[in-house]
Amino acid sequence: MSTKAEVTTSTNIEIGSTSMGMQTYHHKSDFWGRLTLWSLIIVSFIPPIYFSFVLGYHPGWSAILGGLVGYAAFIGIMWALEPITYYPVLGRSGTYIAFLTGNIANMCLPCSAAAQESIGAEPGTQKAEIAGTLGIATASLTNICVIILTVLGGTAILSIIPQSVQDALQFILPAIYGGVLGQFALKKPLYGLVALVVGMGVLFSPIFSLIKIVLCVGLTVGIVLYMEKLKKA
């Protein structure tokens, strides 16, 4: 009895320590994530302010507001939908890094999913969040290095690459999405088929293009949850 009690106590202590550790981790993620994002927002205003008020190239407030309204009408809905859509895979800290560095759909999301898959972590767990964050961080650092090399020698690099290879670069993003779909479809082939059918249906339907991704994700998740509920019934 005493041995069982000791084991139970030890397990509870470990669970409590892990919970406290994740709380501290999330607290620090919130602090540094908000600090870096707000710092980037402030810094991004420096060039236009310099050009407008120091060099005297201000285009006029009507042009600025007109451009903002036009851009917001076209893409503004994604400002709210993207964080909600990507959060389950990216996690809290991964979301901060992803929205700081960009390239979420074609870099951060696949790298997060691949990192979770490589260690067998179930999406939504603490283990998956840590793995996903490390995957996103590694991808972001690699991306920064590639961007620096491209900026310094982009023209020379492109001149070396054959035209056939340059033409093939347009298929990188579809290949990434296909790889991610295949990665998860191997575990649940039926759900992969559902995602494929829903995706094709939404793609070729006369729907506003900006909501197609969110609609595809929402319908797929809803159908899968309904199928899971039928299994348990």
Summary of the structure (lengths in Angstrom):
residues: 233
radius of gyration: 22.6
end to end distance: 38.8
largest distance: 81.3
contacts: 581
relative contact order: 0.06
helix: 88%
strand: 0%
